[in-house]
């Protein structure tokens, strides 16, 4: 082991950093990606009908602050409007 190196990420329950990464990727694909696709569809519809990008996002009953929705929204906004960071 390298001196001062971090110990392996293992709680003794069989998981590894690779297993955790794989689980996060599965969760993202199963839970976040469909929400992101719907957000992207709604933004496209807005832009098509209004002929302008939205100035702000105001989710119904603050749904945009829920963790999965927030993650998906931020992902879509960063991809669609990179200059607006």
N, C-alpha and C positions, 0 to 999 in steps of 0.2 A: 504494500500500500504506500502511496505517495505521502510524505510527511505533510501534516495539516490539511489533507484532503478530506472532503466530506465523506462520511460513512455511507454505505449503500442505503438507498431508500427502501427499507423493508421493515414492516411491522411484525414480521414473523407469522403472517397470516397467509402467506403464499403470493401476495401481490408484489409486483416490481414496478419500477417507473414505466417500463414498456407496457405492462398490463393496464396501468392507470391511464397512460396516454391513449391506448387503444379504446378504453372505456369512454374517455372524453370525446374521442373522434366519433364513436358510435352514437353517443348521446347527441352530439352536434348534428350528425346526419339524420337521426331519427326525430329529434325534437326541435332543433333550431332551424335547420334548413327549410322545412315546410313553412314555418312562420316567415322566414326571410323571403321565400318565394311569394307569399301572399302580400307582404309589404311592398316588394318590388312591383308586383302586379298593380297594386293600388296607386303607387306613385306614378307608374306609367299611365294609368287611366287618368289621374289628376292632370298630368302634363299634357296628355292628348286633348282633354276637354278644355283646359284653361290656357293652353299654349304658353305655359310658363312653369318654371320649377317652383316648388313650394318655398315660402320664406321661413316657415317653421312647421314643426310637427306637434299636433295637439291630439293625443290619443283619447278615445272615448273612455270616460271614467278613469283616466290615468293608467290605462292598460299598458302603455309604453314603458312604465317603470317596473313592471313585473320582470323578474330575471330573464326568463327565456325570450320574452318579447323585446326587452331592452337589448340583449345580446344580438338578436336578429336585426333589430332596427339599426344599431350602430354598425353592424357588418354591411348592411345594404347602403346606408348613407355614405360610409367611407368609400364603397365601390362606385356609387353613382356620382358623388359630388366630392372628389378628392381635393379640389382646390378650396373647399369651404371649411377645412379643419380648424 
